[in-house]
Amino acid sequence: MVRSSDGSTPATYSTVGETDRSFRLASLTKTVTGLTALIACEEGSLRLDDVVDPAMCSASLHEGTTLRHLLAHASGLPFDGAAPIAALGRRRIYSNTGIEMVAELITASTGIAFDDYLNEAVIEPLGMTSTELRGSPAFGMWSTIDDMALLLSEYLQPSLISPETHADFITEQFAGIAGTIPGLGRFDPCPWGLGVELRGAKDPHWTGTQNAPSTFGHFGGAGTMMWVDPSIRTGLVALTDRPFDEWSEQAISLWSELSDATIKEIDAFEAAS
């Protein structure tokens, strides 16, 4: 657990297990790819609302597709597949392909391989010395609890992007559209930011019942989850090596219980302070 009390620098308050052990993050990777894309935007290599040049991507895209569509899973691209299956901006279709296209855009616009740009823009500045990308920019990152605490701190109190860009990062994009989250269900609406899921009013959900609607984060197919709740200035990450599909219902229940227990402890601590 990472907290920032009264605007102070975020600090790790509690850990359990081997904090230096490397785990596959799976789709938690998408949040980092989103952050990397926003850094490229601030550096002037990309713009969120410029129409994507089809020559810069290996997948087929609707005319008018932007980086914002891709990051928010609103491009119409499927979970895996190189051609859209829905109209642009009308459905929230969770798409590995869309996030992989984001990485291709970063490479094409900067002239730097995505892995290298990721390291230079995010991994090295945050001091995440045990984190690396081993495959897809949508699900291929490996990291440790120690390093993920550094990432949560960045999400709580951004240093790599401006406050304005960070606000866009965690604000609902293409508001009101419905969508399905693999392993969780269909929601209408299904709010999403720029690479991060937003809790909104989703029920049931893998975060806690006490988490604010503004809570953002992700869970992954490797049995991993991470959230940040701005309302209580707290972030939580849990890493496992048990595939989500093997214990999906139990995982969602346990993550929600852990989240609620964490918030209960925070409330008790603040009440006693």
Secondary structure, 3 states (H helix, E strand, C coil): CEECHHHCCCEECCCCCCCCCCEECHHHHHHHHHHHHHHHHHCCCCCCCCECCHHHCCCCCCCCCEHHHHHCCCCCCCCCCCCCCCCCCCCEECCHHHHHHHHHHHHHHHCCCHHHHHHHHHHHHHCCCCCEECCCCCCCEEECHHHHHHHHHHHHCCCCCCHHHHHHHCCCCCCCCCEEECCCEEECCCCECCCCEECCCCCCCCCCCCCCCCCEEEEECCCEEEEEEHHHCEEEEECCCCCHHHCHHHHHHHHHHHHHHHHHHHHHHHHHC
